[in-house]
Amino acid sequence: MYTTLRAYLTRPNVPLSVHPKVNGAQVRTDGAAQNWSPVDKWGIWADFNIDTIETLFGTLLDTTFKVAKPPPPLNSLRCLQYESHLDFILIRQNSVIVNEALRVACSHLGLRQVEWITGVGNSGDGTFPDWSGIQVSGSNDEESIIPGDTKLTTDVLKPATDKSSSKLDSDDTPVSETNDPETELARSCLQQANYYARSHNARYFYVITNKELFLCRRTADSPHGTPLATRRTKRTTVTDPNTTPNQQIALYQSSSTSITGRDRPTAGTSVSSARSSSVQSTPPWTTGRDRPTAGTTVSPAQPSSGQSTPSWIPGPDRPRAATPILPALSSRVQKSSPPTPSPHPTSDHSSDSTYQPDNTVEDTENLEAVSIRWEAEEGLTVNLGLFVIHLLALVSHEIRPEYHPIDEDPEYCAKFQGFMS
């Protein structure tokens, strides 16, 4: 079928509910969990939003490609009782769509292939994260560049933007409180997924639930103070002067934000999959508003037939170790053990050799997070968020003390826009 990546990645997710026996997210509290680096606070990842994604990926998203037809929606397992039920839905539906979009995008951009698969990166104890983004190499030692973890929940993870569980520090950045039970649950979930990220020196990681996709960016402790992205003035679509800073941030980060106030490109002329040098890069622009009309339809070099059934669906023997459960969360079930940290090489796609993988952050973690609701059908959706975060990690995924906003990062602009900002 022919469609734009935007339309392909914003198809609605199947509606989900949880069984009455499910009381909350699954968390680990055994000895290994006690060694995880504490997540004392997490702020808003302000530069991951629909506006920056439009600037960086807008033309790519509005280009028409030949893609495999997505699988039909499942009519069963919509009432979830175990994490494995949610994993099955993600494997059967979401990962098929996201991986097909990544396949054609990487081919079109001339990038090494990245795939969203079930967890890899065995640290030697036989356990894995639930999910991994890998650079496809054809070897048996493919590098995991972005780990993820599944949680089955009765509600969204307590976001740092909720007034009842956050405050504003001197930089007007929301940070989580320590005395809210729901915030503590979110903290436990983040600490587990963050542990996987540390074991692979990964900048990005995520927790995906039946309620939301919780994307996180790790920042190394900086001797120069506040990270670069947080020192910049935060862009906002809120114009009502009567709104408070917390309300503005919450509105700005809302996952239901629609794409408005811009002329969206339309698809037009078809071109062959063998791209000539004249279409290897997009014209330079700096905002989504100035983006020219997209007029290309791209057929991938490889036929898309047979792509809808992933070859990497795991077998029943994927290890999930039984572990002790928090007394306060006694109905929550077992979870897989985290890997022991072991350094991985950096991505060979990163053009900046100044920064090296971080192996020094031992006591605390600096995290920025953004939530995308499961039911979002326009703007920033779960599938679009996963697509973008895997492409970002493919180009540059090592942890640093500070970052440019994603749409101003020279590496990202060079790869996705064809110019250096």
PyMOL commands that set and color helices and strands:
alter all, ss='L'
color gray80, all
select helices_A, chain A and resi 5-9+31-34+50-61+83-109+163-165+181-199+228-231+245-252+277-279+288-290+327-329+382-395+410-416
alter helices_A, ss='H'
color red, helices_A
select strands_A, chain A and resi 2-4+17-18+41-44+64-66+79-80+114-118+131-135+144-151+166-168+174-176+204-209+212-219+270-271+297-298+366-373
alter strands_A, ss='S'
color yellow, strands_A
deselect
rebuild
show_as cartoon
